[in-house]
Amino acid sequence: MNMNWKKTRFEGVKYREHPTRRHGPRKDRYYIIHYRLGGKQKNEAIGWASQGWTAERAAKLRIQLRENHRTGKGPQTLRELREQEHQKRREEVRRKELGAREALSFEEVFSKGYRKLSQANKRPRTVKGEEQLFKKWISPVLGSRRLGEIAPGDIEMVKASMAESGKAPRSIEYALAVIRQVFNYAISNDLFQGDNPVKKVPKPKYDNRRTRFLKKEEAELLLAALRVRSVMIHDMALISLHCGLRWGEIANLKWQDINLPEGLISIKDAKNNESRSAFMTRAVRAVFQRRPKGAPSDYVFTGYGNGKMENCSRTFERTVKDLKLNEGIDDRREKVTFHTLRHTYGSWLAQSGKVTLYEIKELMGHKSIEMTMRYSHLMPETLQKSVAILEEVLPGG
């Protein structure tokens, strides 16, 4: 093959001819350009005339590169230029693919992707709740909309629709959580590009703190009725009432957590991911003494197949209903639930006048004293005594 390079009328552009291959009436030509870069001579191959290259086009490319050398901007070599062009093409392909994926509707992403993820990782009760929220409130507003079209204002419409129908702020917050998780799923799977629009939607304000606590007579009546229906649920309720434990903390108890000689319950999987100890009353100690003992790693209270209890028994709810403890009450904060037992524990401690707020905080495992302050209104005499003590040491006015 003839490797002799021939000059063209354009500076820095040369070519060689293929011995046999032709392009039109003449032999095919292969062009190169040469220039100085960093004090060194640099030669770069351009391409064949049959690929669309001409001496004039090669010269323009050389001028562009030399201008980039002078200004220090843009690709400095043909290799860099080609890589930049390849990157642009790849980015264009990616944008087109992303555009096609973002053409999916919110309902398609929920039904074809997010639903399977939710079913695989969440409790059936949670999955059912999400399905109900989607069907009744989310889908009518966002279902047919493409992901890329949904703006914070559209999500506000879901909030407004639920609020106008009298839905509780907590329910509205759950709906926003579902929308947020669907977008997070889409982002993780390259179905959506950009920020999650739910970030720009403020959560509804609400006071979800329990205000109802049981009177002593109500507590005795409830425990007696529970004992008739289910000794296990009675025992769990008694532990919550006497030790301030959450239902989940009781369900997580294993025999290795029970220290009968010292009357201590070790709570390792608390809500705040912090271990603490609860102190047994005589009645609670009797509960553990009469329950069938298992291995240290066995659960104290077992569900189906002797495994962990996943949900609070309906027995408690039915008993409360039969006792009419919630009759005529619409405010959910006033309704008796299993958590009411823990709130009653804290309220009774505060009413006793013998326990400080800090001690209540530690006994209940609150993360901050602000959570415990809800009980301060139940201990006016204790606070008044504190002021009286202070008056004794203060100088006279």
C-alpha positions as CSV (number, residue, x, y, z in Angstrom):
1,M,0.0,0.0,0.0
2,N,1.3,3.4,-0.9
3,M,2.1,5.2,2.4
4,N,3.3,8.5,0.8
5,W,1.5,11.5,2.3
6,K,0.6,14.3,-0.1
7,K,0.0,17.9,0.8
8,T,-3.3,19.7,0.1
9,R,-3.8,23.4,-0.5
10,F,-4.8,23.6,3.2
11,E,-2.1,24.1,5.8
12,G,-1.5,21.1,8.0
13,V,-3.7,18.8,6.0
14,K,-2.3,15.8,4.1
15,Y,-3.7,12.6,2.5
16,R,-2.8,9.3,1.0
17,E,-4.6,7.4,-1.7
18,H,-5.8,3.8,-1.4
19,P,-4.1,1.7,-4.2
20,T,-7.3,0.1,-5.4
21,R,-10.4,1.4,-3.5
22,R,-12.1,4.2,-5.3
23,H,-14.5,7.0,-4.2
24,G,-16.3,8.4,-7.2
25,P,-14.0,8.9,-10.2
26,R,-10.8,8.9,-8.2
27,K,-9.0,6.8,-5.6
28,D,-10.3,6.9,-2.1
29,R,-8.3,9.4,0.1
30,Y,-7.4,9.1,3.8
31,Y,-6.8,12.5,5.5
32,I,-4.7,13.5,8.5
33,I,-4.0,16.8,10.2
34,H,-0.8,17.9,12.0
35,Y,-0.1,20.7,14.4
36,R,2.0,21.6,17.5
37,L,0.6,20.9,21.0
38,G,2.7,21.5,24.1
39,G,5.8,22.1,22.0
40,K,5.5,18.8,20.2
41,Q,4.4,17.9,16.7
42,K,1.1,16.0,16.8
43,N,-0.5,14.0,13.9
44,E,-4.1,12.8,14.1
45,A,-6.0,10.6,11.7
46,I,-9.2,12.1,10.3
47,G,-10.8,9.5,8.0
48,W,-11.6,8.5,4.4
49,A,-13.2,10.6,1.7
50,S,-15.7,7.7,1.3
51,Q,-16.7,8.5,5.0
52,G,-17.5,12.1,4.0
53,W,-14.2,13.7,4.8
54,T,-12.7,16.4,2.6
55,A,-9.5,18.4,2.8
56,E,-11.5,21.6,3.5
57,R,-13.5,19.9,6.3
58,A,-10.3,18.5,7.8
59,A,-8.8,22.1,7.7
60,K,-11.7,23.5,9.6
61,L,-11.4,20.9,12.3
62,R,-7.6,21.8,12.6
63,I,-8.5,25.5,12.9
64,Q,-11.0,24.7,15.7
65,L,-8.5,22.6,17.6
66,R,-5.8,25.3,17.3
67,E,-8.3,27.9,18.6
68,N,-9.0,25.6,21.5
69,H,-5.3,25.4,22.2
70,R,-5.0,29.2,22.2
71,T,-7.9,29.9,24.5
72,G,-7.5,26.8,26.7
73,K,-11.2,26.0,26.3
74,G,-12.8,23.0,24.7
75,P,-11.2,19.7,23.6
76,Q,-7.5,20.0,22.8
77,T,-7.1,16.9,20.6
78,L,-9.2,15.1,18.0
79,R,-9.5,12.2,20.5
80,E,-11.0,14.5,23.1
81,L,-13.3,16.0,20.6
82,R,-14.5,12.6,19.4
83,E,-15.0,11.4,23.0
84,Q,-17.0,14.6,23.7
85,E,-19.2,13.9,20.6
86,H,-19.7,10.2,21.7
87,Q,-20.7,11.4,25.2
88,K,-23.2,13.8,23.7
89,R,-24.7,11.0,21.6
90,R,-24.8,8.7,24.6
91,E,-26.5,11.4,26.7
92,E,-29.0,12.0,23.9
93,V,-29.9,8.3,23.8
94,R,-30.2,8.3,27.6
95,R,-32.5,11.3,27.5
96,K,-34.7,9.6,25.0
97,E,-34.8,6.5,27.0
98,L,-35.5,8.4,30.2
99,G,-38.2,10.4,28.3
100,A,-39.9,7.1,27.3
101,R,-39.7,5.8,30.9
102,E,-41.0,9.1,32.3
103,A,-44.0,8.7,30.0
104,L,-45.2,6.1,32.4
105,S,-48.2,7.2,34.4
106,F,-48.1,7.3,38.2
107,E,-50.6,4.4,38.3
108,E,-48.4,2.2,36.0
109,V,-45.3,2.8,38.3
110,F,-47.4,2.0,41.4
111,S,-49.0,-1.1,39.9
112,K,-46.2,-2.6,37.9
113,G,-43.3,-1.8,40.2
114,Y,-43.8,-0.2,43.6
115,R,-46.6,-2.6,44.6
116,K,-44.4,-5.7,44.2
117,L,-41.6,-4.0,46.3
118,S,-44.1,-3.1,49.0
119,Q,-45.6,-6.6,49.1
120,A,-42.2,-8.1,49.5
121,N,-41.0,-5.8,52.3
122,K,-44.0,-4.6,54.3
123,R,-46.6,-6.2,56.5
124,P,-49.9,-7.2,54.8
125,R,-51.8,-4.7,56.9
126,T,-49.5,-1.9,55.7
127,V,-49.8,-3.0,52.1
128,K,-53.6,-3.0,52.4
129,G,-53.6,0.5,53.8
130,E,-51.5,1.8,51.0
131,E,-53.7,0.2,48.4
132,Q,-56.8,1.8,50.0
133,L,-55.1,5.2,50.0
134,F,-54.1,4.9,46.4
135,K,-57.4,3.7,45.1
136,K,-59.6,6.2,47.0
137,W,-57.5,9.4,47.2
138,I,-54.2,9.2,45.1
139,S,-55.3,7.6,41.9
140,P,-58.2,9.9,41.1
141,V,-55.8,12.9,41.1
142,L,-52.4,11.5,40.0
143,G,-53.2,8.1,38.5
144,S,-53.3,9.0,34.9
145,R,-50.6,11.7,35.1
146,R,-47.1,11.1,33.8
147,L,-44.4,11.2,36.4
148,G,-42.7,14.1,34.7
149,E,-45.9,16.1,34.7
150,I,-46.7,15.9,38.4
151,A,-45.9,19.0,40.3
152,P,-46.2,19.9,44.0
153,G,-49.5,21.7,43.3
154,D,-50.9,18.4,42.0
155,I,-50.0,16.7,45.3
156,E,-51.6,19.6,47.2
157,M,-54.8,18.6,45.4
158,V,-54.7,15.2,47.1
159,K,-54.2,16.9,50.4
160,A,-57.1,19.2,49.8
161,S,-59.4,16.5,48.6
162,M,-58.8,14.4,51.8
163,A,-59.1,17.4,54.1
164,E,-62.4,18.5,52.5
165,S,-63.7,14.9,53.1
166,G,-62.9,15.2,56.8
167,K,-59.8,12.8,56.8
168,A,-57.5,13.2,59.7
169,P,-54.2,14.9,59.2
170,R,-52.4,11.7,60.1
171,S,-54.2,9.9,57.2
172,I,-53.2,12.7,54.8
173,E,-49.6,12.3,56.0
174,Y,-49.8,8.6,55.2
175,A,-51.0,9.4,51.7
176,L,-48.1,11.8,51.1
177,A,-45.7,9.1,52.3
178,V,-47.1,6.7,49.7
179,I,-46.6,9.3,46.9
180,R,-43.1,10.0,48.2
181,Q,-42.2,6.3,48.2
182,V,-43.5,5.8,44.7
183,F,-41.3,8.6,43.4
184,N,-38.3,7.3,45.4
185,Y,-38.9,3.9,43.7
186,A,-39.0,5.6,40.3
187,I,-35.8,7.6,41.0
188,S,-34.0,4.4,42.1
189,N,-35.0,2.6,39.0
190,D,-34.3,5.4,36.5
191,L,-37.9,5.9,35.8
192,F,-37.8,9.5,36.9
193,Q,-35.1,12.2,37.0
194,G,-35.0,15.1,39.3
195,D,-36.1,15.9,42.9
196,N,-39.0,14.2,44.5
197,P,-41.9,16.7,44.3
198,V,-43.3,15.6,47.7
199,K,-40.3,17.4,49.3
200,K,-41.9,20.7,48.4
201,V,-45.3,19.8,49.9
202,P,-45.6,20.7,53.6
203,K,-47.0,18.0,55.9
204,P,-50.3,18.6,57.6
205,K,-50.1,19.9,61.1
206,Y,-51.8,17.9,63.8
207,D,-51.7,17.0,67.4
208,N,-51.6,13.2,67.7
209,R,-50.8,13.0,71.4
210,R,-53.0,10.8,73.5
211,T,-55.0,12.7,76.1
212,R,-57.2,9.9,77.4
213,F,-56.0,7.8,80.3
214,L,-58.0,5.3,82.4
215,K,-59.4,5.8,85.8
216,K,-58.6,3.1,88.3
217,E,-62.0,1.6,88.1
218,E,-61.9,1.5,84.2
219,A,-58.5,-0.2,84.3
220,E,-59.7,-2.9,86.8
221,L,-62.8,-3.5,84.7
222,L,-60.8,-3.8,81.5
223,L,-58.3,-6.3,83.0
224,A,-61.0,-8.4,84.4
225,A,-62.8,-8.6,81.1
226,L,-59.6,-9.4,79.2
227,R,-58.8,-12.2,81.7
228,V,-62.1,-13.9,80.8
229,R,-61.4,-13.8,77.1
230,S,-57.6,-14.3,76.9
231,V,-55.1,-14.7,79.7
232,M,-52.3,-13.9,77.3
233,I,-53.8,-10.5,76.2
234,H,-54.7,-9.8,79.8
235,D,-51.0,-10.4,80.8
236,M,-49.7,-8.2,78.0
237,A,-52.2,-5.4,79.0
238,L,-51.2,-5.7,82.6
239,I,-47.5,-5.3,81.8
240,S,-48.2,-2.2,79.7
241,L,-50.3,-0.7,82.5
242,H,-47.8,-1.5,85.3
243,C,-44.5,-0.9,83.4
244,G,-45.3,1.6,80.7
245,L,-44.2,-0.7,77.8
246,R,-45.4,-0.3,74.3
247,W,-47.2,-3.2,72.6
248,G,-44.2,-3.8,70.3
249,E,-41.8,-3.9,73.2
250,I,-43.9,-6.5,74.9
251,A,-44.3,-8.6,71.7
252,N,-40.5,-8.5,71.4
253,L,-39.8,-9.8,74.9
254,K,-37.8,-13.1,75.1
255,W,-37.1,-15.1,78.2
256,Q,-33.5,-13.9,78.2
257,D,-34.9,-10.4,78.8
258,I,-36.7,-11.4,82.0
259,N,-34.7,-11.2,85.3
260,L,-37.1,-12.5,88.0
261,P,-34.6,-12.4,90.9
262,E,-34.0,-8.7,90.4
263,G,-37.4,-7.9,89.1
264,L,-36.1,-6.3,85.9
265,I,-37.2,-6.4,82.2
266,S,-34.6,-5.6,79.6
267,I,-36.0,-3.8,76.6
268,K,-33.5,-4.1,73.8
269,D,-35.6,-3.2,70.8
270,A,-37.3,0.0,72.0
271,K,-38.8,2.6,69.7
272,N,-35.8,4.9,70.0
273,N,-33.2,2.1,69.4
274,E,-32.0,2.5,73.0
275,S,-31.9,-0.2,75.6
276,R,-33.5,0.4,79.0
277,S,-34.8,-1.5,81.9
278,A,-38.4,-1.7,83.2
279,F,-39.2,-2.5,86.8
280,M,-41.7,-5.3,87.7
281,T,-44.5,-4.8,90.1
282,R,-45.6,-7.8,92.2
283,A,-48.4,-8.4,89.7
284,V,-46.1,-8.3,86.7
285,R,-43.6,-10.7,88.5
286,A,-46.5,-13.1,89.0
287,V,-47.4,-13.0,85.3
288,F,-43.9,-14.2,84.3
289,Q,-43.9,-16.8,87.1
290,R,-47.0,-18.5,85.9
291,R,-46.3,-18.4,82.1
292,P,-44.9,-21.5,80.6
293,K,-41.1,-21.1,80.4
294,G,-39.2,-21.4,77.2
295,A,-35.6,-21.3,76.0
296,P,-33.8,-18.0,76.5
297,S,-34.2,-17.1,72.9
298,D,-38.0,-18.0,72.8
299,Y,-40.6,-15.2,72.9
300,V,-42.5,-14.8,76.1
301,F,-45.8,-14.1,74.2
302,T,-46.1,-16.1,71.0
303,G,-48.2,-15.8,67.9
304,Y,-48.9,-18.2,65.1
305,G,-46.5,-21.2,65.1
306,N,-45.0,-20.1,68.4
307,G,-43.3,-17.2,66.6
308,K,-43.4,-13.5,67.3
309,M,-46.7,-11.7,67.5
310,E,-46.9,-9.4,64.5
311,N,-50.2,-7.5,65.3
312,C,-52.1,-6.6,68.4
313,S,-54.9,-9.1,69.0
314,R,-58.5,-8.0,68.1
315,T,-59.5,-9.4,71.5
316,F,-58.4,-6.1,73.1
317,E,-60.4,-4.0,70.6
318,R,-63.5,-6.2,71.0
319,T,-63.3,-6.0,74.8
320,V,-63.0,-2.2,74.8
321,K,-66.1,-2.1,72.5
322,D,-68.1,-4.4,74.7
323,L,-67.3,-2.3,77.8
324,K,-68.4,0.8,75.8
325,L,-65.2,2.6,76.8
326,N,-65.2,4.5,73.5
327,E,-69.0,5.0,73.1
328,G,-69.8,8.5,71.9
329,I,-66.2,9.5,71.5
330,D,-65.1,10.8,68.0
331,D,-61.7,12.3,68.8
332,R,-59.2,9.5,68.2
333,R,-56.9,10.9,70.9
334,E,-59.7,10.2,73.4
335,K,-60.3,6.6,72.3
336,V,-59.0,3.7,74.4
337,T,-56.4,1.7,72.5
338,F,-53.7,-0.6,73.8
339,H,-51.3,2.4,73.8
340,T,-53.7,4.0,76.3
341,L,-52.4,1.6,78.9
342,R,-48.9,3.1,78.5
343,H,-50.2,6.6,78.7
344,T,-52.2,5.7,81.8
345,Y,-49.0,4.5,83.4
346,G,-47.3,7.8,82.8
347,S,-50.4,9.8,83.9
348,W,-50.7,7.8,87.1
349,L,-47.0,8.4,87.9
350,A,-47.5,12.2,87.4
351,Q,-50.7,12.3,89.5
352,S,-49.0,10.5,92.4
353,G,-47.0,13.6,93.2
354,K,-44.0,11.5,94.2
355,V,-42.2,11.2,90.9
356,T,-40.3,13.9,88.9
357,L,-40.7,14.5,85.2
358,Y,-37.2,13.3,84.6
359,E,-38.0,10.0,86.4
360,I,-41.1,9.6,84.3
361,K,-39.0,10.3,81.2
362,E,-36.5,7.5,82.1
363,L,-39.2,5.0,83.1
364,M,-41.1,5.5,79.8
365,G,-38.0,5.6,77.6
366,H,-38.8,9.0,76.1
367,K,-36.1,10.3,73.8
368,S,-36.5,13.9,75.0
369,I,-38.0,15.7,78.0
370,E,-40.4,17.5,75.7
371,M,-42.3,14.2,75.2
372,T,-42.7,13.9,78.9
373,M,-43.9,17.5,79.4
374,R,-47.4,16.4,78.4
375,Y,-47.8,14.9,81.9
376,S,-46.8,18.2,83.7
377,H,-50.4,19.4,83.9
378,L,-51.2,16.3,86.0
379,M,-48.8,17.3,88.7
380,P,-49.6,20.9,89.8
381,E,-49.2,20.1,93.5
382,T,-45.7,18.7,92.9
383,L,-44.7,21.7,90.9
384,Q,-46.3,24.0,93.5
385,K,-44.2,22.3,96.3
386,S,-41.1,22.9,94.2
387,V,-41.8,26.6,94.1
388,A,-42.5,26.6,97.8
389,I,-39.1,25.0,98.4
390,L,-37.5,27.7,96.2
391,E,-39.2,30.4,98.2
392,E,-37.5,29.2,101.3
393,V,-34.0,29.8,99.9
394,L,-34.8,33.0,98.0
395,P,-34.1,36.4,99.6
396,G,-37.2,38.4,100.5
397,G,-38.7,40.9,98.0
